Amino acid sequence: MIMKKVFLLAALFAMSNSSFAAMAESCQQYFNDIDALVEQAAATSEQAKQQFDAMKPQLEASKKQLETVAASDQDAACKQALASMVQIKQALGLK
């Protein structure tokens, strides 16, 4: 079960690295939700916490990439990522 959570969160992080100027509101919400999801999932075990801690630099790099994308494209990508996060949370049994 832990590996399933790690895999799903890794997929979510990979999505955050894809196409995303200043952060759109939808993108800020996406990264806030990611942070909360990582904390919640990491609370399930020490192994998961260590794996998620190792992924944090990738998330920070994704946030920096947001500055290179046009605001209109950024908003669309983050809205799609937020929709995907809802599905991942459901798959993990998280709220």
N, C-alpha and C positions, 0 to 999 in steps of 0.2 A: 504494500500500500504506500509506503514512504517513497519508493522508487517511482510509483505512478504519479505521485504529487510532484516529485522533482522533475520528472519528464514533462508534465503538463506546464509547470512554471517555466521550465527552460524553453518550451515552445512559445510561451507568452513573451518571455524576454527576447527571443529571436524576432518575434513580430515587432517588438518595440524598436528593434534596430533597423527595420525597413523604413521606407519613405515616411517621413514625418515632416525664420525670423524670430520672433519672440513667441513664447508658448501660448497657444490658444487655450481658452478655458477648458475645452474638452480634453486637451492634452494634460493640463494640470490635474484634472480630475482622474485621468487615466493613471498618471504616475502616483497620485495619492492612493488610488485603489490598489495599485501594484504593491506599494509599500505596506499597506494594511494586509494584503493577501500574504505577502512574504512573512510578515510577523506572525500572522495567524497559523500559517502552515508550519513555520519553523517551531512553533510551540508544541507541535506534536511529538518531536523527539530531538535529542541532541544531534543525531546524525543529520537530520533534515536541517537543523539550524546551521550546522557547519557548511552544508552544501549551499544553502541560501546566502550565507555570509560571503562565500566565494563568488557568488553571482552578482553581488552588489556593484562591483566596478563596471560590469557590463551595463547595468541599468544606468549608472551615472554617465557613461559614454553615450547611451541612447538619448538622455536628456540634452546633452551638448549637441547632438546631431540635429535636434529640433531647430536650432538657429539657422540651419542651412536650407530650410525648406520654406517655400512660399506659404503664407498664412492660410490661403484657401485649401491648398493640398494638405497642409498640416491638420486642419480641422477635420477634413474628410477621413484621413488616415486614423486619427485618434478616436473618432466616433466609431469606426469599424473595429478598432482595438478594444474599445469599451464594450461593444456588443460581444466580441469574442470572450472577454473576461467574464461576462455573465455566464456564458456556457461553461467555461472552465471552473468557475466557482460551483456551479451546479454539479459538474462531474466529480468535484472533490468533496461535495457535501458541505461546502462552506457558505457563509452568508456575506 
